Amino acid sequence: MVVVYIIAIAAVSVIARKAGRTSEGFVRGGRVFPAAVIGLFMASEVVGTSASIGTAQGAFTSGISAAWNLVALGIGFVIFALLFAKKFKQLNEVTISGALERAYGAGVRRAASLTMIASLLLVATAAYVSGGAMISALLGVNATWAVVIVGALASVYVMIGGMRSVIYTNLINITVKVVGIVIVAGFAYAAAGGHHGISVALPTRMLDWDGVGWSQIGAWLIAGGGAMFATQYVVQAMTAVDSEAKARSAGLYTSLILIPYGVLAA
């Protein structure tokens, strides 16, 4: 199933390659996407192994309040949609550094570019390592080579099809992620005996929505929710729709996925 899934993702990238032959198509995808599609695309970018398995692991040790890990991101997207999406769409810049240059000059653009390169390298490395860990465990591949394979495949399908390729493959990814978490959470809830069984089996603190502490929740809201205003794929996604209203709606659609996903994972 994993091998077939990887092949399917690669096939979608090849099919979408025509849209990436021009610079406009490569970085913006042609601006033909409805708000719901871009909302799902952004949700898929957020929901990786740390958001799904990581949230579940956090809940195993800290209780249901670990869901705030993703709920904070969902709240961040709501704020972004209401306050910032329209502005970013008006700027019509593909990069954060390009948007900053409009107001603060070339010096700030260069500094922002260096900062974004460093941060995105860390994000990409974390994604490749976590993905490689899953591939290694499922297929019995050497862990180091699994990371290399994941990184190479991700790089290739982005280079082949550009933004449209990433959007299409992320639609497949988010569908699998949402269906998967619903199935797993449903079976787990039933196996535990429903709410009554969980309440009897677990300490009361595990069911407290502030169990991780308000300082941790506040940190997630500030760092996680605030990151949405300075995240490259969010800004670039805003250019893949053709109106300010769609840009705002896309952010709201993303929050509608992230908040329940966090609860289900926990």
TORMI-764259 format. One record per residue (C-alpha): residue number from 1; residue in one letter; x, y, z. Coordinates in Angstrom, 1 decimal. Example, Ala and Ser with C-alpha at 12.3 -4.5 7.8 and 13.67 -1.06 7.14 Angstrom:
<rs>
{r 1, a, {12.3, -4.5, 7.8}}
{r 2, s, {13.7, -1.1, 7.1}}
</rs>
This chain:
<rs>
{r 1, m, {0.0, 0.0, 0.0}}
{r 2, v, {2.8, 2.4, 0.8}}
{r 3, v, {4.6, 1.7, -2.4}}
{r 4, v, {1.4, 2.1, -4.5}}
{r 5, y, {0.7, 5.4, -2.6}}
{r 6, i, {4.2, 6.8, -3.5}}
{r 7, i, {3.7, 5.8, -7.1}}
{r 8, a, {0.3, 7.4, -7.2}}
{r 9, i, {1.7, 10.7, -5.8}}
{r 10, a, {4.5, 10.6, -8.4}}
{r 11, a, {2.0, 10.0, -11.2}}
{r 12, v, {0.0, 13.0, -10.2}}
{r 13, s, {3.1, 15.1, -10.3}}
{r 14, v, {3.9, 14.0, -13.8}}
{r 15, i, {0.3, 14.6, -15.0}}
{r 16, a, {0.5, 18.2, -13.5}}
{r 17, r, {3.9, 19.0, -15.1}}
{r 18, k, {2.3, 21.0, -18.0}}
{r 19, a, {1.3, 23.7, -15.5}}
{r 20, g, {4.8, 24.1, -14.3}}
{r 21, r, {6.4, 24.9, -17.6}}
{r 22, t, {6.0, 28.7, -17.1}}
{r 23, s, {7.3, 30.7, -14.1}}
{r 24, e, {3.7, 31.8, -13.4}}
{r 25, g, {2.4, 28.3, -13.4}}
{r 26, f, {5.3, 26.9, -11.4}}
{r 27, v, {5.0, 29.3, -8.4}}
{r 28, r, {1.2, 30.1, -8.5}}
{r 29, g, {-0.3, 27.1, -10.1}}
{r 30, g, {-2.3, 29.1, -12.6}}
{r 31, r, {-4.6, 30.8, -10.1}}
{r 32, v, {-7.5, 28.5, -11.0}}
{r 33, f, {-8.2, 26.9, -7.6}}
{r 34, p, {-11.3, 27.4, -5.5}}
{r 35, a, {-10.9, 28.5, -1.9}}
{r 36, a, {-11.8, 25.1, -0.5}}
{r 37, v, {-9.0, 23.4, -2.4}}
{r 38, i, {-6.4, 25.9, -1.2}}
{r 39, g, {-7.7, 25.5, 2.4}}
{r 40, l, {-7.2, 21.7, 2.1}}
{r 41, f, {-3.8, 22.3, 0.7}}
{r 42, m, {-2.7, 24.4, 3.6}}
{r 43, a, {-4.2, 22.0, 6.1}}
{r 44, s, {-2.2, 19.1, 4.5}}
{r 45, e, {1.0, 21.2, 4.8}}
{r 46, v, {0.3, 21.6, 8.6}}
{r 47, v, {-0.8, 18.0, 9.3}}
{r 48, g, {2.4, 16.0, 9.2}}
{r 49, t, {3.7, 13.2, 11.5}}
{r 50, s, {4.4, 15.6, 14.3}}
{r 51, a, {0.8, 16.9, 14.2}}
{r 52, s, {-0.8, 13.5, 14.0}}
{r 53, i, {1.4, 10.9, 15.7}}
{r 54, g, {3.0, 13.7, 17.8}}
{r 55, t, {-0.3, 15.0, 19.1}}
{r 56, a, {-1.4, 11.4, 19.9}}
{r 57, q, {1.8, 10.8, 21.8}}
{r 58, g, {1.4, 14.1, 23.7}}
{r 59, a, {-2.1, 13.0, 24.6}}
{r 60, f, {-0.9, 9.7, 25.8}}
{r 61, t, {1.2, 11.4, 28.4}}
{r 62, s, {-0.7, 14.7, 29.0}}
{r 63, g, {-4.3, 13.9, 28.2}}
{r 64, i, {-6.8, 15.4, 25.7}}
{r 65, s, {-5.4, 18.9, 26.2}}
{r 66, a, {-2.6, 18.0, 23.8}}
{r 67, a, {-5.2, 18.8, 21.1}}
{r 68, w, {-4.3, 22.5, 21.6}}
{r 69, n, {-1.2, 21.8, 19.6}}
{r 70, l, {-3.3, 21.8, 16.4}}
{r 71, v, {-6.2, 23.9, 17.7}}
{r 72, a, {-3.8, 26.8, 18.2}}
{r 73, l, {-2.8, 26.5, 14.5}}
{r 74, g, {-6.5, 26.5, 13.5}}
{r 75, i, {-7.0, 29.7, 15.5}}
{r 76, g, {-4.0, 31.2, 13.9}}
{r 77, f, {-5.5, 30.5, 10.5}}
{r 78, v, {-8.8, 32.2, 11.6}}
{r 79, i, {-6.9, 35.3, 12.6}}
{r 80, f, {-4.8, 35.2, 9.4}}
{r 81, a, {-8.0, 34.9, 7.3}}
{r 82, l, {-9.8, 37.8, 9.0}}
{r 83, l, {-6.8, 40.2, 9.3}}
{r 84, f, {-4.0, 39.4, 6.9}}
{r 85, a, {-5.3, 37.3, 3.9}}
{r 86, k, {-6.7, 40.3, 2.1}}
{r 87, k, {-3.5, 42.3, 2.5}}
{r 88, f, {-1.2, 39.5, 1.3}}
{r 89, k, {-3.5, 39.0, -1.7}}
{r 90, q, {-3.3, 42.7, -2.5}}
{r 91, l, {0.5, 42.7, -2.4}}
{r 92, n, {0.4, 39.7, -4.9}}
{r 93, e, {3.9, 38.6, -3.8}}
{r 94, v, {4.9, 35.0, -3.9}}
{r 95, t, {7.4, 35.2, -1.0}}
{r 96, i, {7.4, 36.8, 2.4}}
{r 97, s, {10.7, 38.5, 1.7}}
{r 98, g, {9.2, 40.1, -1.4}}
{r 99, a, {6.2, 41.4, 0.6}}
{r 100, l, {8.6, 42.9, 3.2}}
{r 101, e, {10.7, 44.5, 0.5}}
{r 102, r, {7.6, 46.5, -0.6}}
{r 103, a, {7.5, 48.3, 2.8}}
{r 104, y, {11.1, 48.1, 4.2}}
{r 105, g, {13.5, 47.9, 1.2}}
{r 106, a, {16.0, 45.5, -0.2}}
{r 107, g, {18.1, 45.1, 3.0}}
{r 108, v, {15.1, 43.7, 4.9}}
{r 109, r, {14.3, 41.4, 1.9}}
{r 110, r, {17.8, 39.9, 2.0}}
{r 111, a, {17.7, 39.4, 5.8}}
{r 112, a, {14.2, 37.8, 5.6}}
{r 113, s, {15.4, 35.6, 2.7}}
{r 114, l, {18.3, 34.2, 4.8}}
{r 115, t, {16.0, 33.7, 7.8}}
{r 116, m, {13.4, 31.9, 5.7}}
{r 117, i, {16.1, 29.7, 4.1}}
{r 118, a, {17.3, 28.6, 7.5}}
{r 119, s, {13.9, 28.0, 8.9}}
{r 120, l, {12.6, 26.1, 5.9}}
{r 121, l, {15.7, 23.9, 5.9}}
{r 122, l, {14.9, 22.9, 9.4}}
{r 123, v, {11.2, 22.3, 8.5}}
{r 124, a, {12.2, 20.2, 5.5}}
{r 125, t, {14.7, 18.2, 7.4}}
{r 126, a, {12.2, 17.5, 10.2}}
{r 127, a, {9.7, 16.4, 7.5}}
{r 128, y, {12.2, 14.1, 5.7}}
{r 129, v, {13.4, 12.6, 8.9}}
{r 130, s, {9.9, 11.8, 10.3}}
{r 131, g, {8.8, 10.5, 6.9}}
{r 132, g, {11.9, 8.4, 6.6}}
{r 133, a, {11.3, 7.0, 10.1}}
{r 134, m, {7.8, 5.8, 9.0}}
{r 135, i, {9.1, 4.4, 5.6}}
{r 136, s, {11.9, 2.6, 7.5}}
{r 137, a, {9.5, 1.0, 10.0}}
{r 138, l, {6.9, 0.0, 7.4}}
{r 139, l, {9.2, -1.3, 4.6}}
{r 140, g, {12.3, -2.4, 6.6}}
{r 141, v, {14.5, 0.1, 4.7}}
{r 142, n, {17.7, 1.4, 6.3}}
{r 143, a, {16.7, 4.5, 8.2}}
{r 144, t, {19.3, 6.8, 6.6}}
{r 145, w, {18.4, 5.7, 3.1}}
{r 146, a, {14.7, 6.0, 3.9}}
{r 147, v, {15.3, 9.7, 4.7}}
{r 148, v, {17.2, 10.2, 1.5}}
{r 149, i, {14.4, 8.5, -0.5}}
{r 150, v, {11.7, 10.7, 1.1}}
{r 151, g, {13.7, 13.9, 0.5}}
{r 152, a, {14.5, 12.9, -3.1}}
{r 153, l, {10.9, 12.0, -4.0}}
{r 154, a, {9.5, 15.2, -2.4}}
{r 155, s, {12.1, 17.3, -4.3}}
{r 156, v, {11.4, 15.6, -7.6}}
{r 157, y, {7.6, 16.0, -7.6}}
{r 158, v, {7.9, 19.7, -6.6}}
{r 159, m, {10.4, 20.3, -9.4}}
{r 160, i, {8.3, 18.4, -12.0}}
{r 161, g, {5.0, 20.1, -11.5}}
{r 162, g, {5.5, 23.2, -9.3}}
{r 163, m, {2.7, 24.6, -7.2}}
{r 164, r, {-0.1, 22.8, -9.0}}
{r 165, s, {1.7, 19.5, -8.4}}
{r 166, v, {2.0, 20.2, -4.7}}
{r 167, i, {-1.6, 21.2, -4.4}}
{r 168, y, {-2.9, 18.1, -6.2}}
{r 169, t, {-0.8, 15.7, -4.2}}
{r 170, n, {-1.7, 17.5, -1.0}}
{r 171, l, {-5.4, 17.0, -1.8}}
{r 172, i, {-4.7, 13.3, -1.9}}
{r 173, n, {-2.6, 13.5, 1.3}}
{r 174, i, {-5.2, 15.4, 3.3}}
{r 175, t, {-8.0, 13.0, 2.3}}
{r 176, v, {-5.9, 10.0, 3.4}}
{r 177, k, {-5.0, 11.8, 6.7}}
{r 178, v, {-8.5, 12.9, 7.6}}
{r 179, v, {-10.1, 9.5, 6.7}}
{r 180, g, {-7.3, 7.8, 8.5}}
{r 181, i, {-7.6, 9.8, 11.7}}
{r 182, v, {-11.4, 9.4, 11.7}}
{r 183, i, {-11.2, 5.6, 11.4}}
{r 184, v, {-8.4, 5.3, 14.0}}
{r 185, a, {-10.1, 7.6, 16.5}}
{r 186, g, {-13.5, 5.9, 16.0}}
{r 187, f, {-12.1, 2.4, 16.5}}
{r 188, a, {-10.1, 3.5, 19.5}}
{r 189, y, {-13.1, 5.2, 21.1}}
{r 190, a, {-15.2, 2.1, 20.6}}
{r 191, a, {-12.5, -0.2, 21.9}}
{r 192, a, {-12.1, 1.9, 25.0}}
{r 193, g, {-15.8, 1.6, 25.8}}
{r 194, g, {-16.8, 5.1, 24.8}}
{r 195, h, {-16.8, 8.1, 27.1}}
{r 196, h, {-17.8, 6.0, 30.1}}
{r 197, g, {-15.0, 3.5, 29.6}}
{r 198, i, {-12.4, 6.3, 29.1}}
{r 199, s, {-13.7, 8.2, 32.2}}
{r 200, v, {-13.4, 5.0, 34.3}}
{r 201, a, {-10.0, 3.9, 33.0}}
{r 202, l, {-8.1, 7.3, 33.0}}
{r 203, p, {-7.2, 9.8, 35.7}}
{r 204, t, {-9.5, 12.8, 35.7}}
{r 205, r, {-6.6, 15.1, 34.7}}
{r 206, m, {-6.3, 13.3, 31.4}}
{r 207, l, {-9.7, 14.6, 30.4}}
{r 208, d, {-9.1, 18.2, 31.4}}
{r 209, w, {-8.8, 20.6, 28.5}}
{r 210, d, {-6.1, 22.6, 30.4}}
{r 211, g, {-4.2, 19.6, 31.5}}
{r 212, v, {-0.9, 20.6, 29.8}}
{r 213, g, {-1.1, 24.0, 31.6}}
{r 214, w, {-2.0, 27.4, 30.4}}
{r 215, s, {1.6, 28.3, 29.9}}
{r 216, q, {2.0, 25.5, 27.3}}
{r 217, i, {-1.3, 26.4, 25.7}}
{r 218, g, {-0.2, 30.0, 25.5}}
{r 219, a, {3.1, 29.0, 23.9}}
{r 220, w, {1.3, 27.0, 21.3}}
{r 221, l, {-1.1, 29.9, 20.5}}
{r 222, i, {1.8, 32.4, 20.2}}
{r 223, a, {4.4, 30.3, 18.4}}
{r 224, g, {2.1, 28.0, 16.4}}
{r 225, g, {-0.8, 30.4, 15.7}}
{r 226, g, {1.5, 33.3, 15.1}}
{r 227, a, {3.7, 31.3, 12.7}}
{r 228, m, {0.8, 31.4, 10.2}}
{r 229, f, {1.6, 35.1, 9.5}}
{r 230, a, {5.2, 34.3, 8.6}}
{r 231, t, {5.0, 31.0, 6.8}}
{r 232, q, {6.1, 30.8, 3.2}}
{r 233, y, {3.5, 28.2, 1.9}}
{r 234, v, {0.7, 30.2, 3.4}}
{r 235, v, {1.7, 33.4, 1.6}}
{r 236, q, {2.3, 31.6, -1.6}}
{r 237, a, {-1.0, 29.8, -1.4}}
{r 238, m, {-2.8, 33.2, -1.2}}
{r 239, t, {-1.5, 33.8, -4.8}}
{r 240, a, {-3.1, 30.6, -6.1}}
{r 241, v, {-6.6, 32.1, -5.9}}
{r 242, d, {-8.0, 34.9, -8.0}}
{r 243, s, {-9.7, 37.1, -5.4}}
{r 244, e, {-9.3, 38.5, -1.9}}
{r 245, a, {-12.5, 36.9, -0.8}}
{r 246, k, {-11.2, 33.4, -1.8}}
{r 247, a, {-8.0, 34.1, 0.0}}
{r 248, r, {-9.9, 34.8, 3.2}}
{r 249, s, {-12.2, 31.8, 2.8}}
{r 250, a, {-9.2, 29.5, 2.2}}
{r 251, g, {-7.8, 30.3, 5.7}}
{r 252, l, {-11.1, 29.6, 7.3}}
{r 253, y, {-11.4, 26.3, 5.5}}
{r 254, t, {-8.0, 25.3, 6.8}}
{r 255, s, {-9.1, 26.0, 10.4}}
{r 256, l, {-12.2, 23.8, 9.9}}
{r 257, i, {-9.8, 20.9, 9.2}}
{r 258, l, {-7.1, 21.5, 11.8}}
{r 259, i, {-9.3, 22.0, 14.9}}
{r 260, p, {-11.3, 18.8, 14.7}}
{r 261, y, {-8.2, 16.9, 13.5}}
{r 262, g, {-6.3, 17.9, 16.7}}
{r 263, v, {-9.2, 16.7, 18.8}}
{r 264, l, {-9.5, 13.4, 17.0}}
{r 265, a, {-5.7, 12.8, 17.2}}
{r 266, a, {-5.7, 13.5, 20.9}}
</rs>
